Amino acid sequence: MTSEPAVQRSTPTLHQIFDVPLEVLAADPYALYRKLRSEAPLYHDEASGSWVVTGYAEISAMLRDPRFVAERPLFPEPELAALQPILERWMALQDPPEHTRLRQCFNRFFTPRRIADLGPKIAELAARLLDKAEARGSIELIQDLAFPLPVSVIAMILGVPEERQADLKRWSAALAYLSEPPGVASYEHLLETRAAAVEFADYLKELVAEKRRAPGDDLLSVLSSGERPGERLKEEDLIANAILLLFAGHETAVNLIGNGVYTLLRHPEQLSALRATPTLIKSAVEECLRFESPIQTTTREVAEELTWGEHRMGRGEVVLLVLGAANRDPRQFPDPDRFDIARTENRHLAFGGGAHFCIGAALSRLEAHLAVPELLRRMPRLRLVEDAPDWHLWESWRSLTRLPLAF
């Protein structure tokens, strides 16, 4: 039997650097975050030559500093090589001016009005999913609501017909490993990711061709048929970033809804306050984003040798920005380990910051604003049925594998 080749990527892993079992870190990353913030909010790991940053002020500044550029993962293994040309075109892994060009193209679709116009359809999709759960008499939140709702929304945005949504679900589940560093995403996982990315790209090529023959008002139609040359995306850019939209946009919304409902149920006094004052839903969603951030870490690369405080950072060194730690920093958030849906000063970093601020943030928020209140309205006796949640053994995402509930 031949052994699996090592996945050779430079991104550091918290559990390896600090010798914390991945199971322990997934169950409660905040103990490690507190220790790092208090002892070394900017920590240099000599073994990997990388940096781990946990302080809010430091991370917020680095996200906006052009000397910290996107870190581009490398897949030198021949079996994974098909991933490279796709990821190289992702706007999330680009810097200006290429990032600016791609972002401006996609901004044409992700306008506040377009997002708001999706509201009635999102509400309808959520209601339909909850109808099925009520008729069945049971609900497993992730598979019954948090996972399928964003898939249906992204399918609607891309113009994917309903009969192909099962494929979108399968592709999205496999793509989730792309953000995980080696030691978390195994070679076997990445083989599944490569197969999903190639299959999805092939389907998107066919779909783009259909949209050009008969355009609609979906994203693929809008971005493949701009009236002026500068408004049209190259097909390779459009397809690659449609894959990014499914990968990042779907996972973020799944985790926001799943983590948010779980956190509300763990804090019954806050849940009661939300039921009593439904208008608190917007601040409640922001507190859920802060308290159990869907995205826990992101990475940057040092573009040029620089001095940060008393630290000298070398060109090419990888910087791991721990957003989940920044969002519990007591220097920024009073009593940060207290979940408070009425928290007013809540400028969290759950969607990143600077030029790479998540383009789908408004969409993820809207899905949560509509789905969570509808769930709570229909199921006034909603409660947890298991004491310990089942978290994915991931570092980059804070993600529940399942959440069975009784109502």
Kinemage of the C-alpha trace (Angstrom):
@kinemage 1
@onewidth
@group {chain A} dominant
@subgroup {mainchain}
@vectorlist {calphas} color= white
{ca met a 1} P 0.000 0.000 0.000
{ca thr a 2} L 1.385 3.416 -0.935
{ca ser a 3} L 1.223 6.241 1.571
{ca glu a 4} L -0.527 9.521 0.882
{ca pro a 5} L 1.775 12.332 -0.217
{ca ala a 6} L 2.058 15.235 2.180
{ca val a 7} L -0.048 18.266 1.341
{ca gln a 8} L 2.539 20.998 1.014
{ca arg a 9} L 1.105 24.347 1.969
{ca ser a 10} L 2.652 26.934 4.206
{ca thr a 11} L -0.368 27.996 6.278
{ca pro a 12} L 0.325 27.449 9.990
{ca thr a 13} L -2.089 25.533 12.197
{ca leu a 14} L -2.958 26.566 15.741
{ca his a 15} L -3.258 23.025 17.022
{ca gln a 16} L 0.200 22.104 15.730
{ca ile a 17} L 1.975 25.308 16.777
{ca phe a 18} L 0.581 25.204 20.318
{ca asp a 19} L 0.299 21.405 20.635
{ca val a 20} L -3.434 21.457 21.323
{ca pro a 21} L -5.452 18.442 20.098
{ca leu a 22} L -7.739 19.460 17.263
{ca glu a 23} L -10.714 17.982 19.104
{ca val a 24} L -10.014 20.222 22.108
{ca leu a 25} L -9.533 23.301 19.932
{ca ala a 26} L -12.754 22.650 18.003
{ca ala a 27} L -14.749 22.167 21.197
{ca asp a 28} L -13.480 25.394 22.794
{ca pro a 29} L -10.939 27.564 20.950
{ca tyr a 30} L -11.495 30.492 23.305
{ca ala a 31} L -9.285 29.210 26.128
{ca leu a 32} L -6.282 29.261 23.795
{ca tyr a 33} L -7.337 32.632 22.394
{ca arg a 34} L -7.464 34.172 25.885
{ca lys a 35} L -4.014 32.840 26.733
{ca leu a 36} L -2.485 34.169 23.515
{ca arg a 37} L -4.126 37.597 23.778
{ca ser a 38} L -2.860 38.056 27.313
{ca glu a 39} L 0.650 36.686 26.777
{ca ala a 40} L 1.483 37.311 23.111
{ca pro a 41} L -1.156 39.003 20.932
{ca leu a 42} L 1.484 38.977 18.184
{ca tyr a 43} L 3.238 35.608 18.442
{ca his a 44} L 6.121 34.438 16.240
{ca asp a 45} L 6.518 30.706 15.742
{ca glu a 46} L 10.177 30.002 15.092
{ca ala a 47} L 9.567 26.494 13.754
{ca ser a 48} L 7.280 27.550 10.915
{ca gly a 49} L 8.508 31.137 10.569
{ca ser a 50} L 4.903 32.316 10.794
{ca trp a 51} L 2.976 34.749 12.972
{ca val a 52} L -0.227 34.261 14.978
{ca val a 53} L -2.182 37.451 15.731
{ca thr a 54} L -5.044 37.475 18.245
{ca gly a 55} L -5.508 41.129 19.281
{ca tyr a 56} L -8.385 43.134 17.822
{ca ala a 57} L -6.407 46.329 17.187
{ca glu a 58} L -3.565 44.452 15.509
{ca ile a 59} L -5.817 42.358 13.268
{ca ser a 60} L -8.038 45.294 12.308
{ca ala a 61} L -4.964 47.309 11.293
{ca met a 62} L -3.345 44.455 9.364
{ca leu a 63} L -6.524 43.763 7.391
{ca arg a 64} L -6.317 47.340 6.111
{ca asp a 65} L -2.545 47.550 5.623
{ca pro a 66} L -1.427 46.974 1.982
{ca arg a 67} L 1.871 45.533 3.207
{ca phe a 68} L -0.065 42.392 4.174
{ca val a 69} L -1.222 40.686 0.993
{ca ala a 70} L -3.371 37.675 0.214
{ca glu a 71} L -1.678 34.362 0.873
{ca arg a 72} L -2.122 32.066 -2.105
{ca pro a 73} L -2.144 28.355 -1.302
{ca leu a 74} L 0.020 26.129 -3.486
{ca phe a 75} L -0.847 22.604 -4.598
{ca pro a 76} L 2.346 21.106 -6.058
{ca glu a 77} L 0.909 17.576 -6.037
{ca pro a 78} L -0.021 16.563 -9.628
{ca glu a 79} L -3.325 15.093 -8.450
{ca leu a 80} L -4.359 18.457 -6.973
{ca ala a 81} L -2.967 20.681 -9.726
{ca ala a 82} L -6.424 21.356 -11.196
{ca leu a 83} L -7.222 23.457 -8.119
{ca gln a 84} L -4.429 25.950 -8.771
{ca pro a 85} L -5.808 27.825 -11.833
{ca ile a 86} L -9.211 28.126 -10.123
{ca leu a 87} L -7.911 29.540 -6.850
{ca glu a 88} L -5.466 31.861 -8.595
{ca arg a 89} L -8.455 33.732 -10.046
{ca trp a 90} L -10.398 34.080 -6.793
{ca met a 91} L -10.844 37.732 -5.876
{ca ala a 92} L -10.326 36.794 -2.222
{ca leu a 93} L -6.788 35.702 -3.096
{ca gln a 94} L -5.970 38.759 -5.217
{ca asp a 95} L -4.600 42.157 -4.315
{ca pro a 96} L -5.070 45.518 -6.071
{ca pro a 97} L -5.312 46.259 -8.906
{ca glu a 98} L -6.644 42.814 -9.924
{ca his a 99} L -8.730 42.481 -6.767
{ca thr a 100} L -10.214 45.931 -7.378
{ca arg a 101} L -11.195 45.017 -10.946
{ca leu a 102} L -12.891 41.777 -9.950
{ca arg a 103} L -14.567 43.324 -6.924
{ca gln a 104} L -16.022 46.168 -8.990
{ca cys a 105} L -17.504 43.675 -11.445
{ca phe a 106} L -19.204 41.668 -8.708
{ca asn a 107} L -20.309 44.812 -6.876
{ca arg a 108} L -22.582 45.483 -9.842
{ca phe a 109} L -24.665 42.532 -8.727
{ca phe a 110} L -24.288 42.734 -4.932
{ca thr a 111} L -25.968 46.112 -4.562
{ca pro a 112} L -28.094 46.898 -1.485
{ca arg a 113} L -31.222 47.009 -3.641
{ca arg a 114} L -30.578 43.642 -5.295
{ca ile a 115} L -29.903 42.018 -1.929
{ca ala a 116} L -33.042 43.556 -0.385
{ca asp a 117} L -35.103 42.359 -3.366
{ca leu a 118} L -34.117 38.787 -2.521
{ca gly a 119} L -35.858 39.071 0.872
{ca pro a 120} L -39.317 37.752 -0.087
{ca lys a 121} L -37.849 34.764 -1.909
{ca ile a 122} L -35.503 33.941 0.990
{ca ala a 123} L -38.449 34.124 3.404
{ca glu a 124} L -40.430 31.805 1.132
{ca leu a 125} L -37.554 29.301 0.930
{ca ala a 126} L -37.127 29.300 4.725
{ca ala a 127} L -40.871 28.804 5.242
{ca arg a 128} L -40.892 25.871 2.824
{ca leu a 129} L -38.025 24.155 4.659
{ca leu a 130} L -39.699 24.688 8.031
{ca asp a 131} L -42.999 23.345 6.667
{ca lys a 132} L -41.228 20.044 5.987
{ca ala a 133} L -39.724 19.927 9.475
{ca glu a 134} L -43.059 20.670 11.147
{ca ala a 135} L -44.818 18.021 9.082
{ca arg a 136} L -42.136 15.499 10.041
{ca gly a 137} L -42.276 16.466 13.727
{ca ser a 138} L -38.516 16.846 14.142
{ca ile a 139} L -35.734 19.162 13.080
{ca glu a 140} L -31.999 18.777 12.713
{ca leu a 141} L -31.109 22.415 12.222
{ca ile a 142} L -28.075 22.079 9.977
{ca gln a 143} L -29.439 19.649 7.402
{ca asp a 144} L -33.053 20.871 7.570
{ca leu a 145} L -32.509 24.652 7.470
{ca ala a 146} L -29.012 26.107 7.884
{ca phe a 147} L -27.418 24.110 5.045
{ca pro a 148} L -30.162 23.939 2.373
{ca leu a 149} L -31.359 27.543 2.666
{ca pro a 150} L -28.083 29.217 1.556
{ca val a 151} L -27.662 26.621 -1.216
{ca ser a 152} L -31.079 27.549 -2.603
{ca val a 153} L -30.260 31.254 -2.317
{ca ile a 154} L -26.936 30.886 -4.144
{ca ala a 155} L -28.621 28.742 -6.789
{ca met a 156} L -31.112 31.562 -7.293
{ca ile a 157} L -28.310 34.137 -7.535
{ca leu a 158} L -26.326 32.083 -10.054
{ca gly a 159} L -29.386 31.022 -12.014
{ca val a 160} L -28.924 27.303 -11.279
{ca pro a 161} L -32.161 25.362 -11.830
{ca glu a 162} L -33.744 23.596 -8.874
{ca glu a 163} L -33.010 20.130 -10.243
{ca arg a 164} L -29.252 20.763 -9.922
{ca gln a 165} L -29.339 21.980 -6.318
{ca ala a 166} L -28.448 18.534 -4.985
{ca asp a 167} L -25.188 18.856 -6.918
{ca leu a 168} L -24.587 22.294 -5.397
{ca lys a 169} L -24.969 20.820 -1.912
{ca arg a 170} L -22.477 18.081 -2.689
{ca trp a 171} L -19.973 20.476 -4.269
{ca ser a 172} L -20.259 22.961 -1.403
{ca ala a 173} L -19.606 20.302 1.241
{ca ala a 174} L -16.416 19.233 -0.568
{ca leu a 175} L -15.208 22.788 -1.217
{ca ala a 176} L -15.326 23.654 2.497
{ca tyr a 177} L -11.901 22.064 3.002
{ca leu a 178} L -10.182 24.626 0.782
{ca ser a 179} L -9.757 27.075 3.655
{ca glu a 180} L -8.316 24.515 6.043
{ca pro a 181} L -4.535 24.239 6.529
{ca pro a 182} L -2.566 20.992 6.210
{ca gly a 183} L -3.104 18.756 9.187
{ca val a 184} L -6.809 19.668 9.083
{ca ala a 185} L -7.615 19.105 5.421
{ca ser a 186} L -6.167 15.718 4.515
{ca tyr a 187} L -4.956 14.664 1.094
{ca glu a 188} L -8.091 12.541 0.737
{ca his a 189} L -10.300 15.536 1.554
{ca leu a 190} L -8.505 17.654 -1.038
{ca leu a 191} L -8.933 14.992 -3.699
{ca glu a 192} L -12.678 15.254 -3.087
{ca thr a 193} L -12.377 19.043 -3.241
{ca arg a 194} L -10.525 18.899 -6.554
{ca ala a 195} L -13.144 16.597 -8.057
{ca ala a 196} L -15.961 18.881 -6.875
{ca ala a 197} L -14.249 22.039 -8.177
{ca val a 198} L -13.594 20.533 -11.613
{ca glu a 199} L -17.105 19.138 -11.869
{ca phe a 200} L -18.659 22.439 -10.794
{ca ala a 201} L -16.453 24.402 -13.224
{ca asp a 202} L -17.508 22.154 -16.108
{ca tyr a 203} L -21.157 22.658 -15.218
{ca leu a 204} L -20.710 26.427 -14.954
{ca lys a 205} L -19.183 26.561 -18.452
{ca glu a 206} L -22.340 24.971 -19.810
{ca leu a 207} L -24.536 27.272 -17.750
{ca val a 208} L -22.702 30.436 -18.841
{ca ala a 209} L -23.154 29.400 -22.472
{ca glu a 210} L -26.899 29.027 -21.836
{ca lys a 211} L -27.074 32.439 -20.143
{ca arg a 212} L -25.377 34.102 -23.089
{ca arg a 213} L -27.958 32.592 -25.439
{ca ala a 214} L -30.878 33.490 -23.183
{ca pro a 215} L -29.800 35.928 -20.442
{ca gly a 216} L -31.836 36.540 -17.298
{ca asp a 217} L -31.292 38.746 -14.265
{ca asp a 218} L -29.027 36.292 -12.417
{ca leu a 219} L -25.350 36.886 -11.660
{ca leu a 220} L -23.985 34.720 -14.469
{ca ser a 221} L -26.139 36.555 -17.019
{ca val a 222} L -25.282 40.007 -15.691
{ca leu a 223} L -21.523 39.445 -15.455
{ca ser a 224} L -21.089 37.562 -18.722
{ca ser a 225} L -22.946 40.054 -20.895
{ca gly a 226} L -21.982 43.567 -19.792
{ca glu a 227} L -22.879 46.321 -22.243
{ca arg a 228} L -19.319 47.689 -22.260
{ca pro a 229} L -16.103 45.635 -22.518
{ca gly a 230} L -14.976 46.743 -19.046
{ca glu a 231} L -18.185 45.338 -17.545
{ca arg a 232} L -17.664 41.837 -18.933
{ca leu a 233} L -15.653 39.269 -17.040
{ca lys a 234} L -13.466 36.713 -18.725
{ca glu a 235} L -15.190 33.372 -18.573
{ca glu a 236} L -12.356 31.907 -16.446
{ca asp a 237} L -12.713 34.723 -13.888
{ca leu a 238} L -16.480 34.392 -13.790
{ca ile a 239} L -16.410 30.630 -13.271
{ca ala a 240} L -13.657 30.704 -10.657
{ca asn a 241} L -15.414 33.380 -8.608
{ca ala a 242} L -18.782 31.658 -8.909
{ca ile a 243} L -17.068 28.692 -7.247
{ca leu a 244} L -15.752 31.092 -4.589
{ca leu a 245} L -19.277 32.401 -4.043
{ca leu a 246} L -20.582 28.895 -3.377
{ca phe a 247} L -17.598 27.992 -1.189
{ca ala a 248} L -17.371 31.092 0.998
{ca gly a 249} L -20.884 32.510 0.823
{ca his a 250} L -22.611 29.250 1.584
{ca glu a 251} L -20.364 28.173 4.474
{ca thr a 252} L -20.601 31.593 6.128
{ca ala a 253} L -24.394 31.610 6.072
{ca val a 254} L -24.667 27.985 7.255
{ca asn a 255} L -22.444 28.693 10.225
{ca leu a 256} L -24.121 31.989 11.066
{ca ile a 257} L -27.557 30.355 11.270
{ca gly a 258} L -26.317 27.182 12.990
{ca asn a 259} L -24.041 28.889 15.510
{ca gly a 260} L -26.567 31.655 16.095
{ca val a 261} L -29.489 29.376 16.951
{ca tyr a 262} L -27.256 27.185 19.111
{ca thr a 263} L -25.965 30.209 21.031
{ca leu a 264} L -29.460 31.619 21.564
{ca leu a 265} L -30.659 28.281 22.921
{ca arg a 266} L -27.664 28.157 25.258
{ca his a 267} L -28.648 31.578 26.639
{ca pro a 268} L -32.383 31.316 27.410
{ca glu a 269} L -32.597 34.813 28.929
{ca gln a 270} L -31.325 36.285 25.656
{ca leu a 271} L -33.673 34.099 23.635
{ca ser a 272} L -36.584 35.302 25.784
{ca ala a 273} L -35.531 38.913 25.186
{ca leu a 274} L -35.514 38.332 21.430
{ca arg a 275} L -38.934 36.679 21.520
{ca ala a 276} L -40.274 39.602 23.559
{ca thr a 277} L -38.687 42.216 21.263
{ca pro a 278} L -38.363 40.801 17.722
{ca thr a 279} L -36.842 44.078 16.495
{ca leu a 280} L -33.657 43.025 18.306
{ca ile a 281} L -32.960 40.499 15.547
{ca lys a 282} L -30.405 42.724 13.779
{ca ser a 283} L -28.321 43.366 16.890
{ca ala a 284} L -28.799 39.699 17.883
{ca val a 285} L -27.326 38.552 14.577
{ca glu a 286} L -24.352 40.884 15.041
{ca glu a 287} L -23.759 39.472 18.517
{ca cys a 288} L -23.965 35.921 17.158
{ca leu a 289} L -21.380 36.875 14.523
{ca arg a 290} L -19.088 38.248 17.220
{ca phe a 291} L -19.607 35.568 19.848
{ca glu a 292} L -19.330 32.460 17.615
{ca ser a 293} L -17.761 33.835 14.438
{ca pro a 294} L -18.444 31.619 11.390
{ca ile a 295} L -14.932 32.353 10.088
{ca gln a 296} L -12.337 31.942 12.830
{ca thr a 297} L -9.096 32.584 10.949
{ca thr a 298} L -7.778 34.138 7.767
{ca thr a 299} L -4.229 34.511 6.490
{ca arg a 300} L -2.021 37.179 4.969
{ca glu a 301} L 1.545 37.230 3.695
{ca val a 302} L 4.114 39.904 4.488
{ca ala a 303} L 4.793 41.673 1.166
{ca glu a 304} L 7.902 43.507 2.318
{ca glu a 305} L 10.134 43.458 5.362
{ca leu a 306} L 8.581 45.677 8.015
{ca thr a 307} L 8.577 46.615 11.668
{ca trp a 308} L 5.378 46.151 13.666
{ca gly a 309} L 5.795 47.554 17.132
{ca glu a 310} L 8.876 45.833 18.496
{ca his a 311} L 8.675 42.971 16.002
{ca arg a 312} L 10.548 42.580 12.733
{ca met a 313} L 8.482 40.730 10.130
{ca gly a 314} L 10.210 39.230 7.112
{ca arg a 315} L 9.042 39.287 3.524
{ca gly a 316} L 7.068 36.174 2.593
{ca glu a 317} L 6.234 35.199 6.174
{ca val a 318} L 2.677 33.963 6.718
{ca val a 319} L 0.454 35.791 9.211
{ca leu a 320} L -2.475 33.912 10.747
{ca leu a 321} L -5.145 36.425 11.806
{ca val a 322} L -7.450 34.839 14.398
{ca leu a 323} L -10.735 36.701 13.893
{ca gly a 324} L -12.480 34.623 16.547
{ca ala a 325} L -9.949 35.826 19.127
{ca ala a 326} L -10.196 39.466 18.026
{ca asn a 327} L -13.958 39.315 18.483
{ca arg a 328} L -13.495 38.325 22.157
{ca asp a 329} L -10.797 40.929 22.898
{ca pro a 330} L -11.660 42.766 26.160
{ca arg a 331} L -9.740 45.818 24.924
{ca gln a 332} L -12.474 46.234 22.288
{ca phe a 333} L -15.558 44.544 23.774
{ca pro a 334} L -16.458 45.010 27.450
{ca asp a 335} L -17.108 41.650 29.113
{ca pro a 336} L -16.440 39.869 25.792
{ca asp a 337} L -17.411 36.365 26.961
{ca arg a 338} L -20.914 37.569 27.814
{ca phe a 339} L -23.494 36.995 25.066
{ca asp a 340} L -25.658 40.122 24.881
{ca ile a 341} L -28.030 40.585 21.951
{ca ala a 342} L -28.555 44.239 22.884
{ca arg a 343} L -24.820 45.040 22.661
{ca thr a 344} L -24.558 48.380 20.857
{ca glu a 345} L -20.834 48.933 20.247
{ca asn a 346} L -20.219 45.818 18.192
{ca arg a 347} L -17.746 46.504 15.399
{ca his a 348} L -16.661 42.882 15.110
{ca leu a 349} L -14.387 41.422 12.440
{ca ala a 350} L -16.481 38.367 11.587
{ca phe a 351} L -16.553 39.376 7.905
{ca gly a 352} L -12.949 40.563 7.835
{ca gly a 353} L -12.097 44.153 7.018
{ca gly a 354} L -10.491 46.460 4.517
{ca ala a 355} L -10.523 45.767 0.780
{ca his a 356} L -11.260 42.066 1.331
{ca phe a 357} L -14.344 42.627 3.508
{ca cys a 358} L -16.740 39.796 2.649
{ca ile a 359} L -18.755 40.728 -0.445
{ca gly a 360} L -21.620 38.497 0.685
{ca ala a 361} L -21.916 39.903 4.223
{ca ala a 362} L -25.234 41.642 3.577
{ca leu a 363} L -26.671 38.489 2.023
{ca ser a 364} L -25.638 36.269 4.955
{ca arg a 365} L -27.100 38.768 7.395
{ca leu a 366} L -30.384 38.905 5.465
{ca glu a 367} L -30.715 35.120 5.479
{ca ala a 368} L -30.263 35.061 9.258
{ca his a 369} L -32.586 38.064 9.788
{ca leu a 370} L -35.374 36.173 8.019
{ca ala a 371} L -34.763 32.506 8.867
{ca val a 372} L -34.080 32.729 12.607
{ca pro a 373} L -37.211 34.734 13.571
{ca glu a 374} L -39.385 32.439 11.436
{ca leu a 375} L -37.914 29.396 13.199
{ca leu a 376} L -38.524 30.925 16.629
{ca arg a 377} L -42.055 32.064 15.727
{ca arg a 378} L -43.126 28.640 14.519
{ca met a 379} L -41.457 26.691 17.313
{ca pro a 380} L -41.978 28.538 20.614
{ca arg a 381} L -40.780 25.516 22.623
{ca leu a 382} L -37.606 24.971 20.630
{ca arg a 383} L -34.846 23.411 22.737
{ca leu a 384} L -31.573 21.513 22.546
{ca val a 385} L -31.699 17.746 22.897
{ca glu a 386} L -27.953 17.113 23.317
{ca asp a 387} L -25.679 18.668 25.939
{ca ala a 388} L -22.482 18.700 23.868
{ca pro a 389} L -22.605 20.037 20.309
{ca asp a 390} L -20.822 18.232 17.497
{ca trp a 391} L -18.312 20.676 15.967
{ca his a 392} L -16.419 20.076 12.749
{ca leu a 393} L -12.743 19.434 13.445
{ca trp a 394} L -11.765 22.595 11.602
{ca glu a 395} L -9.723 25.665 12.506
{ca ser a 396} L -10.753 28.208 9.874
{ca trp a 397} L -14.498 27.679 10.293
{ca arg a 398} L -16.586 27.519 13.477
{ca ser a 399} L -19.075 24.982 12.216
{ca leu a 400} L -21.541 22.505 13.702
{ca thr a 401} L -21.846 19.149 11.962
{ca arg a 402} L -25.376 18.685 13.314
{ca leu a 403} L -27.796 20.248 15.786
{ca pro a 404} L -30.869 18.128 16.603
{ca leu a 405} L -33.638 20.145 18.287
{ca ala a 406} L -36.992 19.418 19.860
{ca phe a 407} L -40.028 21.654 19.517
